[in-house]
Amino acid sequence: VEAWFGGRFDVYATPKILGEYLRVLEEMSTIRSPRFEHRWEEILVEHCHLVPDAEPSTVLPRDLSDAKFVECAIRSNANYLVSGDADLKSYKTALRFQIVSPRQFLKLLDRT
């Protein structure tokens, strides 16, 4: 979060992706974990760059529910798509961006 707010990278999402994140945050809010004490809903809405929802291009992952993430990365000209999803990380089609885990992304940030 510090690196994000420090301008070291930008976060992009479509309205559908943002809606999914907000739904998951709502579900997780019942945990009452210290990790969820922040106002994540407000933070995401205020700090994500929105990319319009679009039909998936011909580049589709095996799990079609992941297509919105691939399409968002394509449309935002992303360098990285950060995900812990095993299906998405195993996606081998040639893309203009790398699909990396959160841990890999943090290591990349440490190098810059």
N, CA, C and O atoms as a DFTB+ gen file, in Angstrom:
448 C
 N C O
     1  1       0.834      -1.188       0.000
     2  2       0.000       0.000       0.000
     3  2       0.879       1.252       0.000
     4  3       0.563       2.237      -0.668
     5  1       1.978       1.209       0.748
     6  2       2.891       2.363       0.764
     7  2       3.441       2.648      -0.632
     8  3       3.512       3.803      -1.053
     9  1       3.825       1.600      -1.339
    10  2       4.374       1.781      -2.687
    11  2       3.302       2.325      -3.630
    12  3       3.598       3.155      -4.490
    13  1       2.083       1.872      -3.477
    14  2       0.966       2.347      -4.310
    15  2       0.726       3.816      -4.051
    16  3       0.686       4.616      -4.986
    17  1       0.565       4.182      -2.778
    18  2       0.309       5.582      -2.446
    19  2       1.527       6.461      -2.685
    20  3       1.400       7.675      -2.849
    21  1       2.712       5.846      -2.705
    22  2       3.937       6.577      -2.999
    23  2       4.164       6.782      -4.487
    24  3       5.180       7.349      -4.890
    25  1       3.222       6.321      -5.306
    26  2       3.309       6.531      -6.746
    27  2       4.255       5.601      -7.470
    28  3       4.650       5.885      -8.601
    29  1       4.631       4.489      -6.843
    30  2       5.562       3.569      -7.492
    31  2       4.878       2.680      -8.521
    32  3       5.546       2.076      -9.360
    33  1       3.558       2.594      -8.464
    34  2       2.783       1.884      -9.479
    35  2       1.350       2.391      -9.423
    36  3       0.936       3.007      -8.440
    37  1       0.609       2.130     -10.474
    38  2      -0.798       2.499     -10.550
    39  2      -1.641       1.228     -10.575
    40  3      -1.192       0.175     -11.027
    41  1      -2.853       1.347     -10.088
    42  2      -3.792       0.231     -10.088
    43  2      -4.931       0.565     -11.044
    44  3      -5.506       1.652     -10.996
    45  1      -5.243      -0.393     -11.914
    46  2      -6.315      -0.226     -12.886
    47  2      -7.374      -1.293     -12.637
    48  3      -7.057      -2.419     -12.257
    49  1      -8.615      -0.932     -12.854
    50  2      -9.720      -1.877     -12.717
    51  2     -10.866      -1.420     -13.606
    52  3     -11.005      -0.235     -13.907
    53  1     -11.666      -2.361     -14.014
    54  2     -12.901      -2.028     -14.719
    55  2     -13.999      -1.904     -13.663
    56  3     -13.802      -2.329     -12.525
    57  1     -15.136      -1.336     -14.013
    58  2     -16.243      -1.313     -13.041
    59  2     -16.627      -2.710     -12.532
    60  3     -16.957      -2.867     -11.356
    61  1     -16.585      -3.724     -13.408
    62  2     -16.907      -5.091     -12.965
    63  2     -15.877      -5.613     -11.972
    64  3     -16.235      -6.242     -10.976
    65  1     -14.609      -5.357     -12.236
    66  2     -13.552      -5.796     -11.329
    67  2     -13.679      -5.069      -9.992
    68  3     -13.601      -5.689      -8.931
    69  1     -13.872      -3.766     -10.048
    70  2     -14.021      -2.988      -8.825
    71  2     -15.216      -3.499      -8.021
    72  3     -15.134      -3.612      -6.798
    73  1     -16.315      -3.807      -8.690
    74  2     -17.481      -4.362      -8.014
    75  2     -17.169      -5.679      -7.328
    76  3     -17.630      -5.932      -6.215
    77  1     -16.381      -6.524      -7.999
    78  2     -15.990      -7.804      -7.407
    79  2     -15.129      -7.582      -6.174
    80  3     -15.329      -8.232      -5.148
    81  1     -14.169      -6.664      -6.272
    82  2     -13.306      -6.358      -5.122
    83  2     -14.130      -5.860      -3.942
    84  3     -13.911      -6.279      -2.805
    85  1     -15.074      -4.972      -4.210
    86  2     -15.897      -4.420      -3.135
    87  2     -16.774      -5.499      -2.498
    88  3     -16.985      -5.496      -1.285
    89  1     -17.283      -6.420      -3.318
    90  2     -18.082      -7.530      -2.790
    91  2     -17.239      -8.420      -1.885
    92  3     -17.684      -8.808      -0.805
    93  1     -16.038      -8.740      -2.317
    94  2     -15.146      -9.590      -1.518
    95  2     -14.761      -8.874      -0.222
    96  3     -14.726      -9.494       0.841
    97  1     -14.477      -7.591      -0.305
    98  2     -14.156      -6.830       0.910
    99  2     -15.312      -6.841       1.892
   100  3     -15.107      -6.950       3.101
   101  1     -16.526      -6.728       1.375
   102  2     -17.708      -6.778       2.242
   103  2     -17.783      -8.130       2.948
   104  3     -18.053      -8.194       4.148
   105  1     -17.543      -9.208       2.203
   106  2     -17.556     -10.545       2.794
   107  2     -16.462     -10.694       3.842
   108  3     -16.678     -11.299       4.892
   109  1     -15.299     -10.146       3.558
   110  2     -14.162     -10.275       4.467
   111  2     -14.281      -9.376       5.689
   112  3     -13.602      -9.605       6.690
   113  1     -15.119      -8.373       5.625
   114  2     -15.249      -7.454       6.751
   115  2     -15.787      -8.153       7.995
   116  3     -15.636      -7.643       9.105
   117  1     -16.411      -9.310       7.821
   118  2     -16.913     -10.063       8.974
   119  2     -15.773     -10.694       9.765
   120  3     -15.964     -11.102      10.910
   121  1     -14.597     -10.775       9.165
   122  2     -13.435     -11.366       9.829
   123  2     -12.962     -10.483      10.984
   124  3     -12.518     -10.982      12.018
   125  1     -13.063      -9.193      10.800
   126  2     -12.606      -8.206      11.785
   127  2     -11.100      -8.308      12.035
   128  3     -10.620      -8.066      13.143
   129  1     -10.395      -8.660      11.018
   130  2      -8.946      -8.740      11.099
   131  2      -8.354      -7.341      11.027
   132  3      -8.907      -6.473      10.352
   133  1      -7.230      -7.107      11.716
   134  2      -6.592      -5.786      11.617
   135  2      -6.263      -5.379      10.180
   136  3      -6.205      -4.188       9.875
   137  1      -6.048      -6.346       9.305
   138  2      -5.757      -6.033       7.908
   139  2      -6.921      -5.318       7.235
   140  3      -6.738      -4.642       6.224
   141  1      -8.121      -5.468       7.796
   142  2      -9.298      -4.908       7.156
   143  2      -9.883      -3.727       7.926
   144  3     -11.053      -3.381       7.762
   145  1      -9.061      -3.121       8.757
   146  2      -9.521      -1.951       9.496
   147  2      -9.547      -0.703       8.625
   148  3     -10.262       0.249       8.933
   149  1      -8.782      -0.696       7.550
   150  2      -8.757       0.462       6.657
   151  2     -10.085       0.579       5.927
   152  3     -10.858      -0.378       5.877
   153  1     -10.339       1.710       5.382
   154  2     -11.548       1.941       4.579
   155  2     -11.240       1.534       3.135
   156  3     -11.164       2.384       2.248
   157  1     -11.067       0.252       2.910
   158  2     -10.636      -0.229       1.600
   159  2     -11.597       0.134       0.500
   160  3     -11.177       0.409      -0.624
   161  1     -12.870       0.142       0.795
   162  2     -13.847       0.486      -0.236
   163  2     -13.574       1.894      -0.766
   164  3     -13.538       2.115      -1.976
   165  1     -13.384       2.840       0.151
   166  2     -13.104       4.223      -0.249
   167  2     -11.760       4.332      -0.953
   168  3     -11.623       5.042      -1.950
   169  1     -10.776       3.625      -0.426
   170  2      -9.433       3.673      -1.015
   171  2      -9.465       3.181      -2.454
   172  3      -8.903       3.825      -3.340
   173  1     -10.110       2.055      -2.696
   174  2     -10.178       1.513      -4.057
   175  2     -10.922       2.451      -4.992
   176  3     -10.461       2.719      -6.102
   177  1     -12.055       2.946      -4.556
   178  2     -12.854       3.832      -5.410
   179  2     -12.085       5.109      -5.730
   180  3     -12.148       5.603      -6.856
   181  1     -11.370       5.642      -4.764
   182  2     -10.655       6.905      -4.962
   183  2      -9.353       6.751      -5.742
   184  3      -8.957       7.667      -6.462
   185  1      -8.683       5.609      -5.609
   186  2      -7.322       5.508      -6.139
   187  2      -7.138       4.566      -7.329
   188  3      -6.059       4.544      -7.922
   189  1      -8.152       3.796      -7.691
   190  2      -8.041       2.947      -8.885
   191  2      -8.337       3.776     -10.128
   192  3      -9.261       4.589     -10.144
   193  1      -7.554       3.562     -11.145
   194  2      -7.842       4.157     -12.451
   195  2      -8.848       3.230     -13.126
   196  3      -8.601       2.032     -13.268
   197  1      -9.966       3.783     -13.534
   198  2     -10.999       2.948     -14.151
   199  2     -10.800       2.823     -15.658
   200  3     -10.548       3.804     -16.358
   201  1     -10.919       1.607     -16.124
   202  2     -10.866       1.269     -17.540
   203  2     -12.266       0.766     -17.884
   204  3     -12.811      -0.052     -17.143
   205  1     -12.860       1.219     -18.970
   206  2     -14.218       0.754     -19.289
   207  2     -14.286      -0.760     -19.444
   208  3     -13.363      -1.390     -19.960
   209  1     -15.398      -1.330     -18.986
   210  2     -15.637      -2.755     -19.221
   211  2     -15.707      -2.983     -20.728
   212  3     -16.202      -2.134     -21.470
   213  1     -15.215      -4.122     -21.168
   214  2     -15.257      -4.455     -22.601
   215  2     -15.396      -5.959     -22.745
   216  3     -15.025      -6.725     -21.856
   217  1     -15.926      -6.352     -23.856
   218  2     -15.985      -7.779     -24.170
   219  2     -14.549      -8.291     -24.310
   220  3     -13.680      -7.581     -24.817
   221  1     -14.305      -9.512     -23.864
   222  2     -12.953     -10.051     -23.988
   223  2     -12.496     -10.098     -25.444
   224  3     -13.280     -10.373     -26.352
   225  1     -11.230      -9.828     -25.635
   226  2     -10.647      -9.951     -26.973
   227  2     -10.490     -11.436     -27.294
   228  3     -10.978     -12.290     -26.554
   229  1      -9.837     -11.728     -28.351
   230  2      -9.628     -13.136     -28.706
   231  2      -8.651     -13.810     -27.759
   232  3      -8.516     -15.033     -27.780
   233  1      -7.964     -13.028     -26.924
   234  2      -7.017     -13.575     -25.955
   235  2      -7.792     -13.936     -24.689
   236  3      -8.153     -13.052     -23.912
   237  1      -8.047     -15.219     -24.478
   238  2      -8.828     -15.642     -23.324
   239  2      -8.070     -16.648     -22.474
   240  3      -7.442     -17.558     -23.013
   241  1      -8.118     -16.500     -21.152
   242  2      -7.520     -17.506     -20.276
   243  2      -8.400     -18.746     -20.216
   244  3      -9.539     -18.734     -20.683
   245  1      -7.873     -19.794     -19.647
   246  2      -8.621     -21.053     -19.529
   247  2      -9.889     -20.853     -18.711
   248  3     -10.956     -21.337     -19.088
   249  1      -9.776     -20.139     -17.585
   250  2     -10.933     -19.837     -16.745
   251  2     -11.540     -18.527     -17.249
   252  3     -10.964     -17.457     -17.053
   253  1     -12.688     -18.612     -17.890
   254  2     -13.290     -17.426     -18.511
   255  2     -13.625     -16.326     -17.516
   256  3     -13.757     -15.167     -17.911
   257  1     -13.767     -16.658     -16.224
   258  2     -14.028     -15.614     -15.240
   259  2     -12.802     -14.717     -15.032
   260  3     -12.916     -13.634     -14.458
   261  1     -11.631     -15.168     -15.499
   262  2     -10.416     -14.355     -15.411
   263  2     -10.234     -13.429     -16.614
   264  3      -9.337     -12.586     -16.615
   265  1     -11.066     -13.576     -17.623
   266  2     -10.917     -12.789     -18.851
   267  2     -10.980     -11.294     -18.574
   268  3     -10.290     -10.517     -19.234
   269  1     -11.798     -10.876     -17.608
   270  2     -11.922      -9.440     -17.318
   271  2     -10.595      -8.857     -16.821
   272  3     -10.303      -7.689     -17.075
   273  1      -9.791      -9.658     -16.118
   274  2      -8.506      -9.181     -15.623
   275  2      -7.496      -9.059     -16.768
   276  3      -6.748      -8.085     -16.846
   277  1      -7.486     -10.042     -17.636
   278  2      -6.595     -10.004     -18.804
   279  2      -6.974      -8.821     -19.695
   280  3      -6.104      -8.074     -20.144
   281  1      -8.256      -8.655     -19.945
   282  2      -8.709      -7.556     -20.809
   283  2      -8.384      -6.198     -20.196
   284  3      -7.990      -5.276     -20.911
   285  1      -8.544      -6.066     -18.886
   286  2      -8.205      -4.804     -18.211
   287  2      -6.713      -4.510     -18.362
   288  3      -6.331      -3.371     -18.632
   289  1      -5.874      -5.521     -18.192
   290  2      -4.426      -5.328     -18.341
   291  2      -4.078      -4.928     -19.775
   292  3      -3.220      -4.072     -19.989
   293  1      -4.731      -5.537     -20.744
   294  2      -4.495      -5.197     -22.150
   295  2      -4.899      -3.749     -22.409
   296  3      -4.129      -2.972     -22.973
   297  1      -6.117      -3.395     -21.992
   298  2      -6.666      -2.063     -22.279
   299  2      -5.951      -0.942     -21.525
   300  3      -5.958       0.204     -21.976
   301  1      -5.332      -1.257     -20.382
   302  2      -4.621      -0.228     -19.617
   303  2      -3.138      -0.168     -19.953
   304  3      -2.396       0.622     -19.370
   305  1      -2.707      -1.006     -20.898
   306  2      -1.287      -1.085     -21.268
   307  2      -0.409      -1.393     -20.063
   308  3       0.659      -0.806     -19.890
   309  1      -0.872      -2.317     -19.238
   310  2      -0.157      -2.687     -18.020
   311  2       1.156      -3.397     -18.336
   312  3       1.305      -4.044     -19.373
   313  1       2.089      -3.257     -17.422
   314  2       3.327      -4.031     -17.482
   315  2       3.174      -5.356     -16.737
   316  3       3.802      -6.358     -17.079
   317  1       2.320      -5.333     -15.705
   318  2       2.120      -6.513     -14.869
   319  2       0.644      -6.683     -14.541
   320  3      -0.083      -5.709     -14.348
   321  1       0.219      -7.930     -14.483
   322  2      -1.071      -8.299     -13.918
   323  2      -0.705      -9.095     -12.674
   324  3      -0.089     -10.156     -12.774
   325  1      -1.079      -8.593     -11.509
   326  2      -0.696      -9.215     -10.245
   327  2      -1.857     -10.074      -9.761
   328  3      -2.968      -9.588      -9.552
   329  1      -1.573     -11.362      -9.587
   330  2      -2.622     -12.287      -9.176
   331  2      -2.010     -13.516      -8.517
   332  3      -0.928     -13.970      -8.890
   333  1      -2.715     -14.035      -7.545
   334  2      -2.336     -15.297      -6.931
   335  2      -3.119     -16.463      -7.506
   336  3      -2.953     -17.599      -7.061
   337  1      -3.971     -16.198      -8.489
   338  2      -4.812     -17.220      -9.097
   339  2      -3.956     -18.169      -9.946
   340  3      -3.300     -17.749     -10.899
   341  1      -3.976     -19.444      -9.583
   342  2      -3.128     -20.427     -10.270
   343  2      -3.473     -20.552     -11.744
   344  3      -2.574     -20.641     -12.579
   345  1      -4.763     -20.561     -12.082
   346  2      -5.155     -20.655     -13.499
   347  2      -4.618     -19.469     -14.284
   348  3      -4.084     -19.630     -15.381
   349  1      -4.761     -18.298     -13.726
   350  2      -4.327     -17.093     -14.424
   351  2      -2.812     -17.068     -14.553
   352  3      -2.288     -16.705     -15.606
   353  1      -2.108     -17.445     -13.504
   354  2      -0.644     -17.437     -13.544
   355  2      -0.095     -18.466     -14.526
   356  3       1.022     -18.314     -15.021
   357  1      -0.871     -19.515     -14.811
   358  2      -0.400     -20.538     -15.749
   359  2      -0.734     -20.183     -17.198
   360  3      -0.410     -20.935     -18.117
   361  1      -1.369     -19.054     -17.393
   362  2      -1.774     -18.601     -18.724
   363  2      -0.525     -18.328     -19.559
   364  3       0.296     -17.494     -19.178
   365  1      -0.371     -19.004     -20.670
   366  2       0.883     -18.959     -21.438
   367  2       0.800     -18.223     -22.769
   368  3       1.781     -18.205     -23.513
   369  1      -0.323     -17.623     -23.087
   370  2      -0.434     -16.905     -24.350
   371  2       0.470     -15.674     -24.320
   372  3       0.609     -15.034     -23.278
   373  1       1.075     -15.343     -25.440
   374  2       1.958     -14.177     -25.519
   375  2       1.166     -12.906     -25.228
   376  3       0.167     -12.616     -25.887
   377  1       1.621     -12.163     -24.246
   378  2       0.967     -10.923     -23.849
   379  2       2.017      -9.817     -23.740
   380  3       3.216     -10.089     -23.672
   381  1       1.554      -8.580     -23.724
   382  2       2.467      -7.438     -23.578
   383  2       2.816      -7.187     -22.122
   384  3       3.556      -6.250     -21.822
   385  1       2.305      -7.997     -21.220
   386  2       2.553      -7.827     -19.794
   387  2       2.849      -9.187     -19.175
   388  3       2.561     -10.233     -19.757
   389  1       3.429      -9.145     -17.984
   390  2       3.716     -10.372     -17.254
   391  2       2.643     -10.598     -16.206
   392  3       2.153      -9.648     -15.595
   393  1       2.276     -11.859     -15.996
   394  2       1.370     -12.215     -14.910
   395  2       2.250     -12.717     -13.769
   396  3       2.932     -13.734     -13.899
   397  1       2.227     -11.995     -12.650
   398  2       3.099     -12.308     -11.521
   399  2       2.275     -12.414     -10.234
   400  3       1.183     -11.858     -10.125
   401  1       2.825     -13.134      -9.279
   402  2       2.185     -13.245      -7.968
   403  2       2.440     -11.951      -7.182
   404  3       3.334     -11.180      -7.531
   405  1       1.668     -11.717      -6.137
   406  2       1.947     -10.544      -5.297
   407  2       3.384     -10.545      -4.762
   408  3       4.029      -9.497      -4.722
   409  1       3.882     -11.704      -4.355
   410  2       5.259     -11.801      -3.843
   411  2       6.266     -11.418      -4.933
   412  3       7.211     -10.674      -4.671
   413  1       6.065     -11.925      -6.152
   414  2       6.962     -11.582      -7.261
   415  2       6.915     -10.078      -7.542
   416  3       7.944      -9.455      -7.806
   417  1       5.720      -9.506      -7.483
   418  2       5.584      -8.074      -7.749
   419  2       6.327      -7.253      -6.696
   420  3       6.989      -6.271      -7.032
   421  1       6.223      -7.647      -5.432
   422  2       6.956      -6.930      -4.380
   423  2       8.464      -7.016      -4.602
   424  3       9.180      -6.043      -4.365
   425  1       8.950      -8.167      -5.052
   426  2      10.382      -8.305      -5.350
   427  2      10.777      -7.386      -6.507
   428  3      11.842      -6.769      -6.480
   429  1       9.920      -7.300      -7.516
   430  2      10.189      -6.400      -8.633
   431  2      10.243      -4.951      -8.162
   432  3      11.091      -4.183      -8.615
   433  1       9.361      -4.582      -7.271
   434  2       9.359      -3.221      -6.734
   435  2      10.631      -2.935      -5.942
   436  3      11.157      -1.823      -5.984
   437  1      11.120      -3.938      -5.221
   438  2      12.350      -3.761      -4.441
   439  2      13.559      -3.495      -5.332
   440  3      14.521      -2.855      -4.907
   441  1      13.508      -3.987      -6.559
   442  2      14.633      -3.812      -7.497
   443  2      14.670      -2.420      -8.105
   444  3      15.701      -1.997      -8.627
   445  1      13.551      -1.703      -8.042
   446  2      13.501      -0.373      -8.673
   447  2      13.711       0.736      -7.677
   448  3      13.697       1.910      -8.048
